[in-house]
């Protein structure tokens, strides 16, 4: 049974950093692209970053470009999202999702995690 588990969320002051981690189990992780999504209260879910199965292809949304970086370690079945210079507008529940295929971004994701809360205080 495939499972994705996010960790690393929490409360941080504006300008601070957090590193989120997505750990996968029950699937051949190296065959899956992974995206990090976020959903703030009252807003639609949006993609923040994504990475292809080899780690060579990445996508960073304009809203977080220059502040967020995405990494993966297929040996550990993890994809991390390093978030620097955090702003109150980054406050959201962050989810990771995986899709079977090449490339960084997909229109459809096969598996989703439960999410981790990130709160940035001003």
Backbone as JSON, one array per atom type, in Angstrom:
{
  "sequence": "XXXXXXXXXXXXXXXXXXXXXXXXXXXXXXXXXXXXXXXXXXXXXXXXXXXXXXXXXXXXXXXXXXXXXXXXXXXXXXXXXXXXXXXXXXXXXXXXXXXXXXXXXXXXXXXXXXXXXXXXXX",
  "N": [[0.84, -1.19, 0.0], [0.73, 2.07, -1.01], [2.15, 4.98, 0.44], [2.47, 8.32, 1.54], [4.2, 10.5, 3.63], [4.32, 13.54, 5.22], [6.61, 15.74, 6.91], [8.1, 18.09, 9.23], [6.86, 20.55, 9.32], [5.69, 23.57, 11.0], [5.79, 26.35, 13.32], [7.12, 29.46, 12.49], [9.04, 32.47, 12.47], [8.65, 35.35, 10.34], [10.95, 35.57, 7.67], [12.41, 33.46, 8.48], [13.38, 29.93, 8.22], [12.34, 26.71, 7.03], [12.42, 23.18, 6.64], [10.79, 20.91, 4.81], [9.88, 17.47, 4.66], [9.12, 14.71, 2.62], [8.24, 11.47, 2.86], [8.21, 8.39, 1.28], [6.55, 5.22, 0.99], [5.92, 1.8, 0.1], [5.87, 1.93, -2.67], [7.58, 2.04, -5.84], [9.74, 4.27, -5.64], [11.51, 5.71, -7.26], [10.33, 5.81, -9.72], [8.51, 7.75, -9.74], [7.33, 11.08, -10.18], [7.31, 13.95, -8.03], [5.38, 16.3, -6.31], [5.16, 19.32, -4.39], [2.54, 20.78, -2.79], [0.4, 23.47, -1.69], [-2.08, 24.76, 0.51], [-3.79, 27.46, 1.52], [-5.93, 28.9, 4.06], [-9.18, 29.39, 2.86], [-8.34, 29.59, 0.27], [-7.5, 28.29, -3.01], [-5.89, 25.16, -3.63], [-2.46, 25.14, -4.51], [0.39, 24.55, -6.58], [3.65, 24.4, -5.31], [6.25, 23.51, -5.76], [8.04, 21.09, -7.74], [9.41, 17.91, -8.71], [11.14, 15.83, -10.98], [11.41, 12.24, -11.56], [14.09, 11.49, -11.66], [15.35, 13.56, -10.51], [16.5, 15.53, -11.98], [14.84, 17.23, -13.41], [13.13, 20.06, -12.41], [10.6, 22.14, -10.95], [9.66, 25.32, -9.92], [7.36, 27.38, -8.42], [6.42, 30.7, -9.38], [5.78, 32.33, -7.24], [7.33, 31.5, -5.14], [9.84, 31.34, -6.04], [13.36, 31.5, -5.9], [13.34, 31.41, -3.18], [12.43, 28.91, -2.29], [13.56, 25.53, -2.53], [13.78, 22.39, -4.08], [14.5, 18.98, -3.42], [15.53, 15.57, -3.98], [16.02, 12.25, -2.72], [16.48, 9.3, -3.84], [17.41, 6.95, -2.78], [16.68, 7.06, -0.17], [14.01, 7.4, -0.37], [12.83, 9.96, -0.27], [11.61, 13.32, -0.65], [12.54, 16.57, -0.31], [11.61, 19.86, 0.73], [13.09, 22.81, 0.83], [12.65, 25.74, 2.51], [13.19, 29.07, 2.52], [13.57, 32.44, 3.78], [10.93, 32.93, 4.65], [7.55, 34.06, 4.42], [4.61, 35.64, 5.8], [2.57, 35.09, 4.0], [3.14, 32.59, 3.12], [2.0, 30.85, 4.81], [0.24, 27.91, 5.25], [-1.29, 24.67, 4.67], [0.84, 22.16, 3.77], [1.27, 19.82, 1.24], [2.52, 16.73, -0.04], [2.71, 15.01, -3.14], [2.56, 12.25, -5.4], [3.27, 11.07, -8.69], [3.07, 8.68, -11.32], [5.48, 8.62, -13.58], [7.58, 10.4, -15.97], [9.23, 13.65, -15.86], [8.62, 16.81, -14.17], [6.16, 18.01, -13.38], [2.73, 17.14, -13.21], [-0.63, 16.71, -14.46], [-2.19, 15.12, -13.04], [-2.19, 13.42, -10.01], [-1.19, 10.5, -8.28], [-0.95, 9.66, -5.63], [-1.34, 11.04, -2.4], [-0.15, 12.84, 0.45], [-0.98, 13.43, 3.95], [-0.59, 15.98, 4.77], [1.12, 18.86, 6.19], [1.26, 21.41, 8.59], [2.28, 24.71, 8.03], [3.14, 27.64, 9.55], [3.67, 31.03, 9.4], [4.71, 33.67, 11.22], [4.26, 37.2, 11.54]],
  "CA": [[0.0, 0.0, 0.0], [1.54, 3.27, -1.13], [1.89, 5.98, 1.47], [3.35, 9.49, 1.61], [4.1, 11.15, 4.93], [5.04, 14.8, 5.33], [7.1, 16.14, 8.22], [8.93, 19.28, 9.23], [6.11, 21.79, 9.44], [5.71, 24.19, 12.31], [5.65, 27.8, 13.43], [8.39, 30.16, 12.3], [8.89, 33.91, 12.24], [8.95, 35.83, 9.0], [12.37, 35.61, 7.41], [13.0, 32.2, 8.91], [13.46, 28.8, 7.29], [11.88, 25.38, 7.4], [12.66, 22.15, 5.64], [9.77, 19.86, 4.83], [10.31, 16.21, 4.09], [8.08, 13.78, 2.19], [8.8, 10.13, 2.85], [7.31, 7.46, 0.6], [6.68, 3.79, 1.23], [4.95, 0.98, -0.63], [5.92, 2.15, -4.11], [8.93, 2.16, -6.41], [9.78, 5.73, -5.56], [12.3, 6.28, -8.35], [9.5, 5.88, -10.91], [7.46, 8.76, -9.52], [7.56, 12.48, -9.95], [6.72, 14.38, -6.77], [5.1, 17.73, -6.18], [4.76, 19.91, -3.12], [1.42, 21.68, -2.96], [0.01, 24.12, -0.46], [-3.42, 25.32, 0.52], [-4.04, 28.41, 2.6], [-7.35, 29.01, 4.39], [-9.99, 30.17, 1.94], [-7.72, 29.67, -1.06], [-7.36, 27.03, -3.72], [-4.59, 24.51, -3.55], [-1.55, 25.52, -5.58], [1.66, 23.85, -6.55], [4.78, 25.24, -4.92], [7.46, 23.0, -6.4], [7.92, 19.7, -8.17], [10.69, 17.34, -9.15], [11.0, 14.61, -11.72], [11.83, 11.03, -10.86], [15.55, 11.4, -11.58], [15.84, 14.73, -9.79], [17.09, 16.5, -12.91], [13.81, 18.2, -13.78], [12.46, 20.68, -11.28], [9.71, 23.27, -11.21], [9.44, 26.17, -8.76], [6.35, 28.39, -8.73], [6.93, 32.08, -9.36], [5.53, 32.93, -5.93], [8.34, 31.06, -4.18], [11.12, 31.23, -6.74], [14.44, 32.19, -5.21], [13.23, 31.16, -1.74], [12.21, 27.49, -2.07], [14.33, 24.6, -3.34], [13.3, 21.01, -3.93], [15.54, 17.94, -3.57], [15.08, 14.23, -3.72], [17.01, 11.21, -2.47], [15.75, 8.07, -4.16], [17.88, 5.88, -1.9], [15.95, 7.21, 1.09], [12.59, 7.59, -0.69], [12.4, 11.25, 0.26], [11.7, 14.58, -1.39], [12.55, 17.66, 0.65], [11.36, 21.22, 0.27], [13.78, 23.79, 1.67], [11.93, 27.01, 2.41], [13.93, 30.16, 3.15], [12.96, 33.79, 3.71], [9.49, 32.7, 4.71], [6.66, 35.21, 4.57], [3.29, 35.24, 6.32], [1.76, 34.59, 2.89], [3.48, 31.18, 2.91], [1.23, 30.05, 5.76], [-0.65, 26.99, 4.55], [-1.01, 23.25, 4.83], [1.67, 21.71, 2.66], [1.06, 18.42, 0.89], [3.3, 16.17, -1.14], [1.93, 14.11, -3.99], [3.41, 11.52, -6.33], [2.63, 10.58, -9.91], [3.88, 7.7, -12.0], [5.9, 9.1, -14.88], [8.74, 11.29, -16.06], [8.89, 15.06, -15.79], [8.43, 17.34, -12.82], [4.78, 18.37, -13.07], [1.68, 16.36, -13.85], [-1.99, 17.2, -14.23], [-2.88, 14.18, -12.17], [-1.3, 12.79, -9.04], [-1.74, 9.22, -7.87], [-0.93, 9.5, -4.18], [-1.22, 12.27, -1.62], [0.06, 12.75, 1.88], [-2.01, 14.03, 4.8], [-0.31, 17.41, 4.91], [1.77, 19.38, 7.39], [0.95, 22.84, 8.72], [3.35, 25.71, 8.13], [2.61, 28.94, 9.97], [4.71, 32.05, 9.44], [4.22, 34.84, 11.95], [4.87, 38.47, 11.11]],
  "C": [[0.89, 1.24, 0.0], [1.14, 4.3, -0.08], [2.92, 7.08, 1.37], [3.12, 10.16, 2.95], [4.97, 12.4, 4.93], [5.49, 15.04, 6.76], [7.87, 17.43, 8.08], [8.18, 20.6, 9.33], [6.21, 22.36, 10.85], [5.49, 25.68, 12.22], [7.01, 28.45, 13.32], [8.1, 31.64, 12.08], [9.22, 34.27, 10.8], [10.45, 36.0, 8.83], [13.1, 34.33, 7.78], [12.94, 31.13, 7.84], [12.83, 27.56, 7.9], [12.24, 24.43, 6.28], [11.6, 21.07, 5.83], [10.32, 18.61, 4.17], [9.08, 15.36, 3.76], [8.73, 12.41, 2.07], [7.78, 9.16, 2.27], [7.59, 6.03, 1.02], [5.64, 3.06, 0.38], [4.88, 1.25, -2.12], [7.37, 2.25, -4.55], [9.18, 3.64, -6.63], [10.48, 6.35, -6.75], [11.53, 6.37, -9.66], [8.49, 7.02, -10.85], [8.03, 10.18, -9.48], [6.82, 12.9, -8.68], [6.51, 15.89, -6.79], [4.81, 18.09, -4.74], [3.68, 20.95, -3.42], [1.14, 22.37, -1.62], [-1.4, 24.69, -0.61], [-3.59, 26.19, 1.76], [-5.54, 28.49, 2.87], [-8.09, 29.9, 3.4], [-9.44, 30.28, 0.53], [-7.66, 28.3, -1.7], [-5.96, 26.45, -3.51], [-3.74, 24.91, -4.75], [-0.27, 24.72, -5.45], [2.76, 24.84, -6.18], [6.05, 24.82, -5.64], [7.23, 21.56, -6.8], [9.26, 19.23, -8.69], [10.42, 16.03, -9.88], [11.64, 13.43, -11.02], [13.34, 10.9, -10.74], [16.14, 12.53, -10.76], [16.4, 15.81, -10.69], [16.11, 17.58, -13.31], [13.16, 18.75, -12.52], [11.58, 21.83, -11.76], [9.53, 24.01, -9.89], [8.44, 27.25, -9.16], [6.94, 29.79, -8.58], [6.82, 32.69, -7.96], [6.59, 32.56, -4.9], [9.73, 30.96, -4.8], [12.18, 32.08, -6.04], [14.43, 31.97, -3.71], [13.09, 29.67, -1.42], [13.08, 26.67, -3.02], [13.81, 23.2, -3.06], [14.42, 20.03, -4.24], [14.88, 16.59, -3.48], [16.26, 13.3, -3.5], [16.29, 9.88, -2.69], [16.2, 6.89, -3.3], [17.13, 5.9, -0.57], [14.44, 7.37, 0.88], [12.05, 8.9, -0.14], [12.5, 12.36, -0.79], [11.56, 15.7, -0.37], [12.25, 18.99, -0.02], [12.02, 22.17, 1.27], [13.15, 25.15, 1.44], [12.68, 28.06, 3.21], [13.17, 31.47, 3.0], [11.43, 33.69, 3.73], [8.72, 33.98, 5.01], [5.33, 34.75, 5.14], [2.39, 34.65, 5.24], [2.07, 33.12, 2.57], [2.72, 30.27, 3.88], [0.19, 29.21, 5.03], [-0.42, 25.58, 5.07], [-0.28, 22.81, 3.57], [1.5, 20.21, 2.48], [2.09, 17.97, -0.14], [2.42, 15.16, -1.87], [2.86, 13.47, -5.01], [2.61, 11.06, -7.54], [3.61, 9.7, -10.67], [4.22, 8.22, -13.4], [7.1, 10.0, -14.8], [8.28, 12.75, -15.98], [8.61, 15.51, -14.38], [6.96, 17.5, -12.47], [3.81, 17.5, -13.84], [0.33, 17.03, -13.62], [-2.73, 16.29, -13.28], [-1.87, 13.5, -11.27], [-1.98, 11.56, -8.45], [-1.86, 9.07, -6.36], [-0.68, 10.85, -3.52], [-0.92, 11.96, -0.17], [-1.05, 13.47, 2.63], [-1.78, 15.53, 5.03], [0.38, 17.75, 6.22], [1.57, 20.9, 7.42], [2.23, 23.66, 8.82], [2.69, 27.04, 8.46], [3.76, 29.91, 10.11], [4.13, 33.29, 10.1], [4.97, 36.09, 11.51], [5.56, 39.18, 12.26]]
}
